[in-house]
Amino acid sequence: MFEINRRTFLRGAAGATLALPWMESLAHSEVPPKPARRLAVFYVPIGVVRRGFFPGEQDAAIPKFTSSQEEITRETGLQVGMRPLQELTPTQQPLEAVKQKVTLITGMDRFYKHGSDVHAQCASCFLSSATAHAVKSSVYPLSRTLDHIIADHVGEKTPFRTLELSCNSHHDNKESIYFDNISWYGTGHVAPSIRDPRKVYRRMFGTQENQAYRDITGLVLEDARSLNRRLGRADREKFAEYFDGIRTIEEQMDKLDQIKNEIGKASVKEPDNSQLPRGQYIRLMGDLMVAALQVGLTNVATLMIGPERWDTPMRYESLFDKPMSHHQMSHNQNKFMKELLQVDRFHMEQFVYLVQKMDGIREANGTTLLDNTIFTYGSGLGDGATHQYTDLPIVVAGSGGGQLKTGQHLHCSDGTALANLWLTHAQVMGLKLKRFADSTGPVQQLLT
């Protein structure tokens, strides 16, 4: 059983608890514990504009929309194999600041089962993609997803086996759950994601559902002051940084609440939540995910940035002067090329923000949270206009405790299954799996 004691949590009024990172001053032993390995997924819907994301495709023809799934072969001039990650494409440009901490992977494919919607399958099966005849009870090749398979192995020692987060808080549910969830307990059994940052916060830190007790840092402040006097200098700095970070999360939630209140007073055509600033929303949910990984509330988390094929416009606050529909734009790349490239880069910027945040958090042995995490950016489509399941956009940040190479670009041979990457992730996380879905083996080039 996982022991929750005074060295792990601060406690305050109204049942509030604040989970703490490891601190040497409070340790039972002088030997720092070996940091846990973590797995996190950053899922981007609707694919990317290939001309902006993939090396060698900047002059490729702009694809025309097709409602079906296509397998498209492109001549990129890339040689199969591993090479240093050097020149970045326009969409990848935000990665420049963390280039040595990530590996770009191109050329991986996913299995597509004909007879189901291309968008629903690309989201729901991203972390599963069961083999063609393995699932008979559903039209989707969907079984227990990677995050839960790994949590079966590493989740027993954390308060939460997994943490599922989504940045879609709309209530106009025009699509089924298959368009809006990437985490599944099994075929037909979704692992519901949390979409409200306030609910995530309360779940993580245990305060009562009472508006009078909103700020957990305020509730545990007296306990925090008492603890701070017992810490050494380095731990005091670490604690202050963490405590201030949690306070910042609280302030960001308050700002989003104020925006919701103001929107509620206005008459708008779009559902209210479409007006929420996307960057603020994504970063806040990401901050909560990172805090949970940092203090050991969970070692496995997924963050779905947006739903598939949801036409509701969203407010990209730094890009456009009105809410825009990512899905609708993706079906007319010729008209919306500039806007789509901006959205793709915007999503990459949010990913890099979280990568940098993880890399700034020191663990007990001097490594960083990022060093001990496998944090994967990816989409279930290679292109939103042609709905292709080939040549997917994948970026892996972190080294999983030093077991994965970083600062590289791996271009895979034709037909390499995405499941090979998931098998590699599982093995690095300590599972003794020999196969996952339609995998043919781990990606040996990634391993140190």
C-alpha positions as CSV (number, residue, x, y, z in Angstrom):
1,M,0.0,0.0,0.0
2,F,1.1,3.6,-0.7
3,E,1.8,5.3,2.6
4,I,0.6,8.9,2.7
5,N,2.3,10.6,5.6
6,R,3.4,14.0,6.9
7,R,6.5,13.9,4.8
8,T,4.4,13.7,1.6
9,F,1.5,16.1,2.2
10,L,0.8,19.4,3.9
11,R,-2.6,19.5,5.6
12,G,-5.0,22.4,6.2
13,A,-8.6,23.3,7.0
14,A,-11.6,21.9,5.3
15,G,-9.7,18.7,4.3
16,A,-7.3,20.4,2.0
17,T,-4.0,18.6,1.4
18,L,-1.0,19.8,-0.7
19,A,1.2,17.1,-2.1
20,L,4.9,17.8,-1.8
21,P,8.0,16.9,-3.9
22,W,10.8,14.9,-2.2
23,M,12.9,17.0,0.1
24,E,16.3,16.0,1.6
25,S,15.5,17.8,4.8
26,L,12.6,15.5,5.5
27,A,14.0,12.3,4.2
28,H,14.3,9.1,6.4
29,S,17.6,8.3,4.7
30,E,20.5,10.4,3.5
31,V,20.5,8.4,0.2
32,P,18.0,10.1,-2.2
33,P,15.5,7.8,-3.7
34,K,15.8,6.8,-7.4
35,P,13.2,9.0,-9.3
36,A,10.2,7.1,-10.6
37,R,9.9,6.8,-14.4
38,R,6.8,8.6,-15.8
39,L,4.8,8.5,-19.0
40,A,2.8,11.4,-20.4
41,V,1.1,11.9,-23.7
42,F,0.2,15.2,-25.5
43,Y,-2.4,14.4,-28.1
44,V,-3.0,16.9,-31.0
45,P,-6.2,16.3,-33.0
46,I,-6.7,16.5,-36.8
47,G,-3.1,15.9,-37.8
48,V,-0.8,18.6,-39.1
49,V,-0.1,20.5,-42.3
50,R,2.6,18.3,-43.6
51,R,4.4,21.1,-45.6
52,G,5.0,22.9,-42.3
53,F,5.8,20.0,-40.0
54,F,7.8,17.3,-42.0
55,P,11.3,17.7,-43.3
56,G,11.6,17.5,-47.1
57,E,7.9,18.2,-47.7
58,Q,7.9,22.0,-47.8
59,D,7.3,22.1,-51.6
60,A,4.8,19.2,-51.6
61,A,1.4,19.7,-53.3
62,I,-1.3,21.0,-51.1
63,P,-3.7,18.0,-50.6
64,K,-7.3,18.1,-51.6
65,F,-9.9,17.0,-49.1
66,T,-11.2,13.5,-49.2
67,S,-13.7,12.1,-46.8
68,S,-12.1,8.6,-46.8
69,Q,-8.8,7.3,-45.4
70,E,-5.9,7.4,-47.9
71,E,-2.4,5.9,-47.8
72,I,-0.1,8.3,-49.5
73,T,3.5,7.8,-50.4
74,R,5.6,10.9,-50.4
75,E,9.2,11.3,-51.7
76,T,10.9,13.3,-49.0
77,G,14.5,12.5,-49.8
78,L,15.1,11.3,-46.2
79,Q,17.3,8.3,-45.6
80,V,16.1,5.7,-43.2
81,G,17.9,5.8,-39.9
82,M,18.9,8.1,-37.0
83,R,20.7,11.4,-37.4
84,P,21.2,14.5,-35.2
85,L,18.2,16.8,-35.0
86,Q,19.5,19.9,-36.7
87,E,17.5,22.1,-39.0
88,L,13.9,22.5,-37.8
89,T,10.8,23.0,-40.0
90,P,8.6,26.0,-39.4
91,T,6.1,24.1,-37.2
92,Q,8.9,22.5,-35.3
93,Q,10.7,25.8,-34.7
94,P,9.6,26.2,-31.1
95,L,11.6,23.0,-30.3
96,E,14.8,24.9,-30.9
97,A,15.0,25.7,-27.2
98,V,14.8,22.0,-26.2
99,K,16.3,20.4,-29.3
100,Q,18.7,18.3,-27.3
101,K,15.9,17.0,-25.1
102,V,13.7,15.6,-27.8
103,T,13.7,13.2,-30.7
104,L,11.6,13.7,-33.8
105,I,10.2,10.4,-35.3
106,T,8.9,10.3,-38.9
107,G,7.6,7.5,-41.0
108,M,5.5,5.6,-38.5
109,D,2.1,4.2,-39.6
110,R,-1.0,3.1,-37.8
111,F,-3.4,0.3,-38.5
112,Y,-6.8,1.5,-40.0
113,K,-9.9,-0.7,-39.9
114,H,-12.2,0.1,-42.7
115,G,-15.9,0.6,-41.9
116,S,-15.6,3.2,-39.1
117,D,-15.2,6.9,-39.1
118,V,-11.7,8.1,-39.8
119,H,-11.6,10.8,-37.1
120,A,-13.2,8.6,-34.4
121,Q,-10.8,5.8,-35.0
122,C,-7.7,8.1,-35.1
123,A,-8.4,9.5,-31.6
124,S,-9.8,6.5,-29.8
125,C,-7.3,4.0,-31.1
126,F,-4.2,6.2,-31.0
127,L,-2.8,4.4,-27.9
128,S,-4.3,1.0,-28.8
129,S,-4.7,0.2,-32.5
130,A,-5.4,-3.4,-31.8
131,T,-4.8,-5.9,-34.7
132,A,-7.3,-6.4,-37.4
133,H,-9.2,-9.4,-35.9
134,A,-8.3,-9.0,-32.2
135,V,-11.5,-7.1,-31.4
136,K,-14.8,-8.6,-32.5
137,S,-17.2,-6.7,-30.3
138,S,-16.6,-3.2,-31.8
139,V,-16.2,-1.7,-35.2
140,Y,-13.1,0.1,-33.8
141,P,-9.8,-1.7,-33.4
142,L,-9.8,-0.5,-29.8
143,S,-8.7,-2.4,-26.7
144,R,-7.0,-1.4,-23.4
145,T,-4.8,1.5,-24.1
146,L,-1.1,1.9,-23.5
147,D,-1.5,4.2,-20.5
148,H,-3.6,1.7,-18.6
149,I,-1.4,-1.3,-19.5
150,I,1.6,0.6,-18.1
151,A,-0.4,1.7,-15.0
152,D,-1.1,-1.9,-14.3
153,H,2.6,-2.2,-13.7
154,V,3.6,1.1,-12.1
155,G,0.3,2.5,-10.8
156,E,-0.1,0.7,-7.5
157,K,2.3,2.9,-5.5
158,T,0.7,6.2,-6.5
159,P,-2.7,7.7,-5.2
160,F,-3.9,7.8,-8.8
161,R,-3.1,5.0,-11.2
162,T,-3.6,7.3,-14.2
163,L,-4.6,10.9,-14.8
164,E,-6.8,11.7,-17.9
165,L,-7.1,15.3,-18.9
166,S,-8.8,17.0,-21.8
167,C,-8.9,20.6,-23.1
168,N,-12.5,20.2,-24.5
169,S,-15.0,21.7,-22.1
170,H,-17.8,22.2,-24.7
171,H,-21.3,20.9,-23.9
172,D,-22.5,20.7,-27.5
173,N,-21.7,17.0,-27.8
174,K,-22.3,16.6,-31.5
175,E,-19.9,13.6,-31.7
176,S,-19.7,10.3,-29.8
177,I,-17.1,9.5,-27.1
178,Y,-14.9,8.0,-29.7
179,F,-14.0,11.4,-31.1
180,D,-13.1,12.8,-27.7
181,N,-11.1,10.3,-25.7
182,I,-7.8,8.6,-26.1
183,S,-7.7,6.7,-22.9
184,W,-9.7,3.4,-22.5
185,Y,-10.0,0.7,-19.9
186,G,-10.9,-1.7,-22.6
187,T,-13.1,-2.1,-25.7
188,G,-16.2,0.1,-25.2
189,H,-15.1,1.2,-21.7
190,V,-13.8,4.8,-21.8
191,A,-11.6,6.2,-19.0
192,P,-13.4,9.6,-18.6
193,S,-11.2,12.6,-18.8
194,I,-11.5,15.6,-16.6
195,R,-12.1,18.9,-18.5
196,D,-12.5,21.4,-15.7
197,P,-9.2,22.6,-14.2
198,R,-11.0,23.3,-10.9
199,K,-12.1,19.7,-10.7
200,V,-8.7,18.4,-11.5
201,Y,-7.2,20.6,-8.8
202,R,-9.7,19.4,-6.1
203,R,-9.2,15.8,-7.1
204,M,-5.4,16.2,-6.8
205,F,-5.3,18.1,-3.5
206,G,-8.4,16.9,-1.7
207,T,-10.2,20.1,-0.7
208,Q,-14.0,20.0,-0.1
209,E,-16.4,21.2,-2.8
210,N,-17.0,24.5,-1.1
211,Q,-16.5,27.9,-2.7
212,A,-15.4,29.2,0.7
213,Y,-12.3,27.0,0.5
214,R,-11.0,27.7,-3.0
215,D,-7.3,28.3,-2.5
216,I,-5.5,25.3,-1.1
217,T,-2.3,27.2,-0.6
218,G,-4.1,29.5,1.7
219,L,-5.7,26.7,3.6
220,V,-2.3,25.0,4.3
221,L,-0.3,28.2,4.7
222,E,0.1,27.8,8.5
223,D,1.4,24.2,8.0
224,A,3.6,25.4,5.2
225,R,5.2,28.1,7.4
226,S,5.9,25.5,10.1
227,L,7.4,23.1,7.6
228,N,9.6,25.8,6.0
229,R,11.4,26.5,9.3
230,R,12.5,22.8,9.3
231,L,14.0,22.9,5.8
232,G,17.6,23.4,4.7
233,R,18.4,26.3,2.3
234,A,18.1,24.3,-0.9
235,D,14.9,22.7,0.2
236,R,13.5,26.1,1.2
237,E,14.1,27.4,-2.3
238,K,12.6,24.2,-3.8
239,F,9.6,24.5,-1.6
240,A,9.1,28.2,-2.4
241,E,9.3,27.5,-6.1
242,Y,6.7,24.7,-5.9
243,F,4.4,26.6,-3.5
244,D,4.5,29.7,-5.8
245,G,3.8,27.4,-8.8
246,I,0.7,26.0,-7.1
247,R,-0.4,29.5,-6.2
248,T,0.0,30.5,-9.9
249,I,-2.2,27.7,-10.9
250,E,-4.9,29.0,-8.5
251,E,-4.6,32.4,-10.0
252,Q,-4.9,31.1,-13.5
253,M,-8.1,29.2,-12.6
254,D,-9.5,32.4,-11.1
255,K,-8.8,34.2,-14.3
256,L,-10.5,31.6,-16.4
257,D,-13.5,31.6,-14.0
258,Q,-13.8,35.4,-14.5
259,I,-13.7,35.0,-18.3
260,K,-16.5,32.4,-18.0
261,N,-18.6,34.8,-15.9
262,E,-18.1,37.7,-18.3
263,I,-19.0,35.4,-21.3
264,G,-22.1,34.3,-19.5
265,K,-23.3,37.9,-19.4
266,A,-22.9,38.4,-23.2
267,S,-25.0,37.0,-26.0
268,V,-22.8,34.9,-28.3
269,K,-23.6,32.5,-31.0
270,E,-21.0,29.9,-30.1
271,P,-21.2,27.8,-27.0
272,D,-19.6,29.8,-24.1
273,N,-16.6,27.6,-23.6
274,S,-15.5,28.2,-27.2
275,Q,-14.5,31.6,-26.1
276,L,-12.0,30.4,-23.5
277,P,-8.4,31.3,-24.5
278,R,-6.9,28.1,-25.8
279,G,-3.3,28.8,-24.7
280,Q,-4.3,29.6,-21.1
281,Y,-6.6,26.6,-20.9
282,I,-4.0,24.1,-22.3
283,R,-1.1,25.5,-20.2
284,L,-3.3,25.4,-17.1
285,M,-4.3,21.7,-17.6
286,G,-0.6,21.0,-18.5
287,D,0.6,22.7,-15.3
288,L,-1.8,20.5,-13.3
289,M,-0.5,17.4,-15.1
290,V,3.1,18.3,-14.4
291,A,2.4,19.0,-10.7
292,A,0.8,15.6,-10.4
293,L,3.8,13.9,-12.0
294,Q,6.3,16.0,-9.9
295,V,4.9,15.0,-6.5
296,G,4.1,11.4,-7.3
297,L,0.3,11.6,-7.4
298,T,0.6,9.6,-10.6
299,N,3.2,8.3,-12.9
300,V,1.0,8.0,-16.0
301,A,-1.0,10.9,-17.6
302,T,-2.6,11.8,-20.9
303,L,-3.5,15.3,-22.1
304,M,-5.9,15.6,-25.1
305,I,-5.5,19.1,-26.5
306,G,-8.8,19.0,-28.4
307,P,-11.4,16.7,-29.9
308,E,-11.5,15.2,-33.3
309,R,-14.0,16.6,-36.0
310,W,-15.6,19.0,-33.5
311,D,-16.7,22.0,-35.7
312,T,-17.3,24.3,-32.7
313,P,-15.0,27.4,-33.2
314,M,-12.3,27.9,-30.5
315,R,-10.5,31.1,-29.4
316,Y,-6.8,30.9,-30.3
317,E,-6.1,34.1,-28.3
318,S,-2.7,34.9,-29.8
319,L,-3.6,34.1,-33.4
320,F,-7.0,35.2,-34.6
321,D,-9.5,38.0,-33.7
322,K,-12.4,35.5,-33.5
323,P,-12.9,31.8,-32.7
324,M,-11.9,29.5,-35.5
325,S,-12.7,25.8,-36.3
326,H,-9.6,23.7,-36.6
327,H,-11.5,20.9,-38.2
328,Q,-13.2,23.0,-40.9
329,M,-10.0,24.7,-41.8
330,S,-8.2,21.4,-42.2
331,H,-10.6,20.4,-45.0
332,N,-9.6,23.4,-47.1
333,Q,-5.8,23.8,-46.8
334,N,-5.6,25.8,-49.9
335,K,-7.7,28.6,-48.4
336,F,-6.6,28.3,-44.8
337,M,-2.9,27.3,-45.1
338,K,-1.6,30.3,-43.2
339,E,-4.1,29.8,-40.3
340,L,-3.5,26.1,-40.1
341,L,0.2,26.5,-39.9
342,Q,-0.3,29.0,-37.1
343,V,-2.5,26.5,-35.2
344,D,0.1,23.7,-35.7
345,R,2.9,26.0,-34.4
346,F,0.6,27.1,-31.5
347,H,0.1,23.5,-30.4
348,M,3.9,22.9,-30.6
349,E,4.5,26.0,-28.4
350,Q,2.2,24.6,-25.7
351,F,4.1,21.3,-25.9
352,V,7.5,23.0,-25.6
353,Y,6.2,25.1,-22.6
354,L,5.5,21.9,-20.7
355,V,8.8,20.3,-21.8
356,Q,10.7,23.3,-20.4
357,K,8.6,23.2,-17.3
358,M,9.5,19.6,-16.7
359,D,13.1,20.2,-17.4
360,G,13.2,22.9,-14.8
361,I,12.1,20.6,-12.0
362,R,14.9,19.0,-10.1
363,E,14.6,15.5,-8.8
364,A,16.2,14.0,-5.6
365,N,19.3,12.7,-7.5
366,G,20.0,15.9,-9.4
367,T,18.2,14.9,-12.6
368,T,15.1,16.6,-13.9
369,L,11.5,15.5,-14.1
370,L,11.9,15.5,-17.9
371,D,15.0,13.3,-17.6
372,N,12.8,10.7,-15.9
373,T,9.7,11.0,-18.2
374,I,8.7,9.8,-21.6
375,F,6.6,12.8,-22.8
376,T,5.2,12.1,-26.3
377,Y,3.6,14.6,-28.7
378,G,1.6,13.0,-31.4
379,S,-1.6,12.9,-33.6
380,G,-3.6,10.0,-34.9
381,L,-3.6,11.5,-38.4
382,G,-0.7,12.3,-40.7
383,D,-2.8,14.9,-42.5
384,G,-6.2,16.3,-41.7
385,A,-7.3,16.8,-45.3
386,T,-6.6,13.2,-46.6
387,H,-7.1,11.5,-43.2
388,Q,-4.0,9.4,-43.8
389,Y,-2.9,7.0,-41.1
390,T,0.6,6.9,-42.5
391,D,3.7,9.0,-41.7
392,L,2.4,10.3,-38.4
393,P,3.9,13.4,-36.6
394,I,5.6,12.2,-33.4
395,V,8.0,13.9,-31.0
396,V,9.3,12.2,-27.9
397,A,10.7,14.4,-25.1
398,G,12.7,13.1,-22.2
399,S,14.8,10.0,-21.9
400,G,12.8,7.8,-19.5
401,G,15.5,7.7,-16.9
402,G,18.4,7.8,-19.4
403,Q,17.1,4.9,-21.5
404,L,16.1,6.8,-24.6
405,K,18.3,8.9,-27.0
406,T,17.5,12.5,-27.4
407,G,18.5,15.3,-29.8
408,Q,17.9,13.0,-32.8
409,H,15.7,12.6,-35.8
410,L,14.7,9.0,-36.6
411,H,13.2,8.3,-40.0
412,C,11.6,4.9,-40.1
413,S,11.4,2.4,-42.9
414,D,8.1,2.0,-44.8
415,G,5.5,0.2,-42.8
416,T,7.0,0.7,-39.4
417,A,4.1,0.4,-36.9
418,L,3.4,3.1,-34.3
419,A,2.8,0.2,-32.0
420,N,6.6,-0.4,-32.1
421,L,7.0,2.9,-30.3
422,W,4.4,2.1,-27.7
423,L,6.1,-1.3,-27.1
424,T,9.4,0.6,-26.6
425,H,7.7,3.0,-24.1
426,A,6.3,0.1,-22.2
427,Q,9.6,-1.7,-21.9
428,V,11.4,1.5,-20.8
429,M,8.7,1.8,-18.1
430,G,9.7,-1.6,-16.9
431,L,7.1,-3.9,-18.5
432,K,8.4,-7.2,-19.9
433,L,6.1,-7.1,-22.9
434,K,7.3,-8.8,-26.1
435,R,4.5,-7.4,-28.3
436,F,1.9,-4.6,-28.2
437,A,-1.0,-4.5,-30.7
438,D,0.5,-4.9,-34.2
439,S,4.1,-4.2,-33.2
440,T,7.0,-6.1,-34.7
441,G,9.5,-5.2,-32.0
442,P,10.9,-2.3,-30.0
443,V,12.5,0.7,-31.8
444,Q,16.1,-0.3,-31.1
445,Q,17.5,2.9,-32.6
446,L,15.9,4.9,-29.8
447,L,17.5,2.9,-27.0
448,T,20.7,4.0,-25.3
